[in-house]
């Protein structure tokens, strides 16, 4: 008999078995699909959930009255004047959204190299905060602190001889934060990435009697290409001279983010931000597991615009992909999410709950 025939008639080797074998009689004992078979089971075993409580609504504010300006690069998002913002905020509050984050936008008038117009106490952002505080006392109001909405070069700080001057920028930001806190802002969110600004802001606010105003630090803000629609929203498109790589982080770096967070927490940050969100899920996870501090993810304008544009092209299901993306932030370790789609997400969640 040939070797081939001998192999053909040789009994098959018995499968290796153990007391806890996953195979019984050739069939799997453990079937992972059992817990996926019904919606109620999937709900029971879900490891992470997005709640309305996780959402911070990002809004673009402009001067004026009755203004609702569509932003072409951010479909379904408008620049809002303070009175319109108040009405929209009442809707968000009614849906359970706990807080909003305000980003002011201005035309070229009044902008200069130092962003000095941010110290005008009559600007719409200060009026908007006062009206929100008066009409919606239980809704959190967060204000971005940086100079890019106010500078004629679109940088986040004072520009002198082609260089962003760190400490002079912080001096102006402290005065800006004081005005915001005086108007009733609950949380100051410095997004400038200047060295030492968290400690300086904490000391300044405490000295002015605002020790309960929280600091949400943009601790890991990357020099990203995903900010393009936001610069359009701020009416800064084409203004930026050079780039922001001397103060925003290199997308290649992770250890550097840990150092930034460690410094900001030491200086008094109450929460830390990772921006952008989706391309930096690993950073969110590493910060959360390393420090255990409240971590906020920012679903930035480019992330939002991609979802909307692909939906309008018929390529994506917007509600499904929006909620999937938000769940990814939670899975990575984010405690809260800043997003332009907060009202959309809140409506989806309310509808799903059957309330």
C-alpha positions in Angstrom: 0.0 0.0 0.0 1.4 3.4 -0.9 2.1 6.0 1.7 -0.7 8.1 0.2 -3.2 5.3 0.7 -2.0 4.6 4.2 -2.6 8.3 5.1 -6.1 8.1 3.5 -7.2 5.3 5.7 -5.4 6.4 8.9 -7.9 7.4 11.7 -8.1 11.1 12.3 -6.3 12.3 15.4 -8.7 13.0 18.3 -9.1 16.7 18.9 -7.4 18.0 22.0 -9.9 18.4 24.8 -9.8 20.1 28.2 -12.4 20.4 31.0 -13.2 23.9 29.6 -13.1 23.1 25.9 -15.0 25.6 23.7 -15.9 22.7 21.4 -18.4 20.0 22.2 -19.2 17.4 19.6 -17.7 19.6 16.9 -19.9 22.6 17.8 -18.9 25.7 19.8 -19.9 25.7 23.5 -19.3 29.4 23.7 -21.3 31.3 21.1 -20.6 35.0 21.2 -23.6 35.7 19.0 -26.1 34.7 21.7 -25.6 38.0 23.5 -26.1 39.8 20.2 -29.3 38.0 19.2 -31.9 40.5 20.5 -32.0 44.2 21.2 -32.8 43.8 24.9 -29.7 41.5 25.3 -27.5 44.0 23.4 -28.8 46.7 25.8 -28.0 44.7 28.9 -24.4 43.9 27.9 -23.5 47.2 26.3 -20.2 48.4 27.8 -20.5 52.1 26.9 -23.3 54.5 26.3 -23.7 58.0 25.2 -26.1 60.1 27.3 -27.5 63.6 26.8 -25.5 64.3 30.0 -22.3 63.8 28.0 -23.0 66.6 25.5 -21.6 70.1 25.3 -23.1 72.1 22.5 -20.5 74.2 20.5 -22.0 77.4 19.1 -20.6 80.2 16.9 -21.7 83.7 18.1 -21.8 86.9 16.0 -22.7 90.5 16.8 -26.1 91.9 16.0 -29.8 91.1 16.4 -31.9 88.4 14.8 -28.9 87.0 13.0 -28.8 83.4 11.8 -26.0 83.1 9.2 -25.5 79.6 7.5 -21.9 78.4 7.4 -21.4 76.8 4.0 -18.6 74.5 5.1 -20.7 73.3 8.1 -24.1 72.2 6.8 -27.0 72.9 9.1 -24.8 75.1 11.4 -25.4 78.9 11.6 -23.6 81.8 13.3 -26.1 83.1 15.8 -26.5 86.5 17.4 -27.0 86.6 21.2 -30.8 86.8 21.0 -31.1 83.9 18.6 -28.6 81.9 20.6 -30.7 82.4 23.7 -33.8 80.9 22.0 -31.7 78.0 20.6 -30.2 77.4 24.0 -33.6 77.1 25.6 -34.3 74.2 23.1 -31.0 72.5 24.0 -31.7 72.9 27.7 -35.2 71.5 27.2 -33.6 68.4 25.6 -31.4 68.0 28.6 -28.1 69.3 27.2 -26.2 70.4 30.3 -23.8 73.0 28.8 -22.8 75.0 25.8 -19.5 76.4 24.7 -19.4 79.8 22.9 -17.0 80.7 20.1 -17.2 84.4 18.9 -16.8 85.3 15.3 -16.1 88.8 13.9 -15.5 90.5 10.6 -12.2 92.3 10.0 -13.2 95.5 11.6 -11.4 96.2 14.9 -9.0 93.3 14.7 -5.3 93.9 15.4 -2.1 92.1 16.1 -2.8 91.8 19.8 -6.5 90.9 19.7 -7.2 93.9 21.9 -10.9 94.0 21.0 -11.5 91.0 23.3 -11.3 93.5 26.2 -14.3 95.4 25.0 -16.9 94.7 27.7 -19.8 95.5 25.3 -19.1 92.7 22.9 -21.9 90.3 22.1 -20.2 87.4 23.9 -20.4 89.1 27.2 -24.0 90.2 26.6 -24.9 86.6 25.5 -23.4 85.1 28.7 -25.4 87.6 30.9 -28.6 86.7 29.1 -27.9 83.0 29.3 -27.1 83.3 33.0 -30.3 85.2 33.6 -32.7 83.1 31.5 -31.1 79.7 32.0 -29.4 79.7 35.4 -29.0 75.9 35.5 -27.3 75.5 32.1 -23.5 75.5 32.1 -21.9 78.3 30.1 -18.3 77.6 28.8 -16.3 80.3 27.0 -13.3 79.8 24.8 -10.3 81.9 25.8 -7.8 82.7 23.0 -7.1 85.6 20.8 -7.6 84.1 17.3 -11.2 85.4 16.9 -9.8 88.9 17.6 -6.4 89.1 15.8 -5.9 90.3 12.2 -3.4 87.4 11.6 -5.8 84.7 13.0 -3.2 83.4 15.5 -4.1 82.5 19.1 -1.7 84.9 20.6 0.2 88.2 20.2 2.2 88.3 17.0 5.5 90.2 17.1 8.2 90.1 14.5 6.7 86.8 13.2 6.7 85.2 16.7 3.8 84.4 18.9 4.7 86.0 22.2 3.8 83.6 25.1 3.7 85.7 28.2 2.2 88.8 26.7 -0.6 86.6 25.3 -1.3 85.2 28.8 -1.6 88.7 30.2 -4.3 89.6 27.8 -6.1 86.3 28.3 -6.2 86.8 32.0 -8.1 90.1 31.5 -10.3 88.4 28.9 -11.1 85.6 31.4 -11.9 88.2 34.1 -14.5 89.8 31.8 -16.0 86.4 31.0 -16.2 85.4 34.6 -17.7 88.8 35.5 -20.4 88.2 32.9 -21.3 84.9 34.6 -19.3 82.3 32.7 -19.1 79.1 34.6 -16.1 77.6 32.9 -13.1 79.1 31.1 -11.6 77.1 28.3 -8.2 78.3 27.2 -7.5 76.9 23.8 -4.3 78.9 23.0 -1.6 76.3 24.0 0.6 79.0 25.6 3.0 77.6 28.2 1.9 78.3 31.8 -1.5 79.8 31.0 -3.4 77.5 33.3 -1.5 78.5 36.4 -1.6 82.2 35.5 -5.4 82.1 34.8 -6.0 80.2 38.1 -4.1 82.7 40.1 -5.7 85.7 38.4 -9.2 84.4 38.7 -8.7 83.5 42.4 -7.2 86.9 43.1 -10.3 88.5 41.5 -12.7 86.4 43.7 -13.6 83.8 41.0 -12.2 80.8 42.7 -15.3 78.7 41.7 -14.9 79.4 38.0 -13.6 76.2 36.5 -10.8 75.8 34.0 -11.2 73.4 31.1 -7.8 73.2 29.6 -7.2 72.4 25.9 -4.3 70.3 27.2 -3.7 68.3 24.0 -4.6 70.5 21.1 -3.0 69.3 17.9 -1.9 71.3 14.8 -4.6 69.7 12.8 -6.1 70.0 9.3 -9.5 69.2 10.7 -10.1 72.9 11.8 -10.7 74.3 8.4 -14.5 74.7 8.6 -14.1 76.4 12.0 -11.8 79.0 10.6 -14.4 79.6 7.9 -17.0 79.9 10.7 -14.9 82.5 12.5 -14.5 84.5 9.3 -10.8 83.9 9.5 -10.4 81.9 6.3 -7.3 83.2 4.4 -6.2 85.4 7.3 -3.8 83.0 9.0 -0.2 84.0 8.4 2.0 80.9 8.5 0.8 78.1 10.7 0.2 77.2 14.3 2.9 74.5 14.7 5.0 76.5 17.1 2.4 76.2 19.8 -0.1 73.5 18.9 1.1 69.9 19.1 2.6 67.7 16.5 0.1 65.0 15.4 3.0 62.5 15.7 3.4 62.9 19.4 1.8 61.1 22.3 4.3 61.3 25.2 4.2 65.1 24.7 0.5 65.1 25.4 1.1 63.3 28.7 3.5 66.1 29.7 1.1 68.8 28.7 -1.7 67.2 30.8 0.6 66.7 33.8 1.6 70.3 33.8 -2.0 71.6 33.3 -3.4 69.4 36.1 -0.5 70.5 38.4 -1.3 74.2 37.6 -5.0 73.8 38.5 -7.0 72.5 35.5 -10.3 71.1 36.5 -10.9 69.2 33.2 -8.7 68.6 30.2 -9.5 68.6 26.5 -8.3 66.6 23.6 -8.7 68.3 20.2 -9.5 67.0 17.6 -11.4 64.0 18.9 -11.8 61.1 16.5 -8.2 61.1 15.1 -6.9 61.1 18.7 -8.9 58.4 20.5 -5.6 56.9 21.6 -4.7 60.1 23.3 -8.0 60.3 25.1 -7.6 56.7 26.3 -4.0 57.2 27.5 -4.9 60.5 29.4 -7.9 58.9 31.1 -6.0 55.7 32.2 -2.9 57.7 33.2 -4.4 60.6 35.1 -8.0 59.6 36.0 -9.1 63.3 35.5 -12.2 64.4 33.7 -11.4 64.2 30.0 -13.4 66.1 27.3 -13.2 65.3 23.6 -13.9 67.9 20.9 -15.6 66.6 17.8 -14.3 69.5 15.7 -15.7 71.2 12.7 -13.9 69.0 10.2 -15.3 65.9 11.8 -18.8 67.3 11.8 -18.5 68.5 8.2 -17.3 65.1 7.0 -20.4 63.4 8.5 -22.8 65.9 7.0 -21.2 66.1 3.6 -21.1 62.3 3.2 -24.7 62.2 4.3 -25.8 64.8 1.8 -23.9 62.8 -0.9 -26.0 59.7 0.1 -23.0 57.8 1.4 -23.7 57.7 5.2 -26.6 57.5 7.5 -26.1 60.6 9.6 -27.9 59.7 12.8 -26.3 56.3 12.9 -22.8 57.5 12.2 -23.1 60.5 14.5 -24.0 58.3 17.4 -21.4 55.7 16.5 -18.7 58.4 16.5 -19.9 59.8 19.9 -19.8 56.3 21.4 -16.2 55.9 20.2 -15.3 58.9 22.4 -17.0 57.3 25.4 -15.3 54.0 24.7 -11.9 55.7 24.6 -12.5 57.2 28.0 -14.1 60.7 27.4 -16.3 62.0 30.1 -17.9 64.6 27.9 -18.0 65.6 24.3 -18.0 69.1 22.7 -19.9 68.9 19.4 -21.7 71.1 17.0 -24.2 68.2 16.7 -25.2 68.2 20.4 -28.8 69.1 19.6 -29.0 66.5 16.9 -27.6 63.8 19.3 -29.9 64.9 22.1 -33.0 64.5 19.8 -31.8 61.1 18.7 -31.3 60.0 22.4 -34.7 61.4 23.5 -36.5 59.7 20.6 -34.7 56.4 21.4 -35.8 56.7 25.1 -39.4 57.1 24.2 -39.8 60.2 26.3 
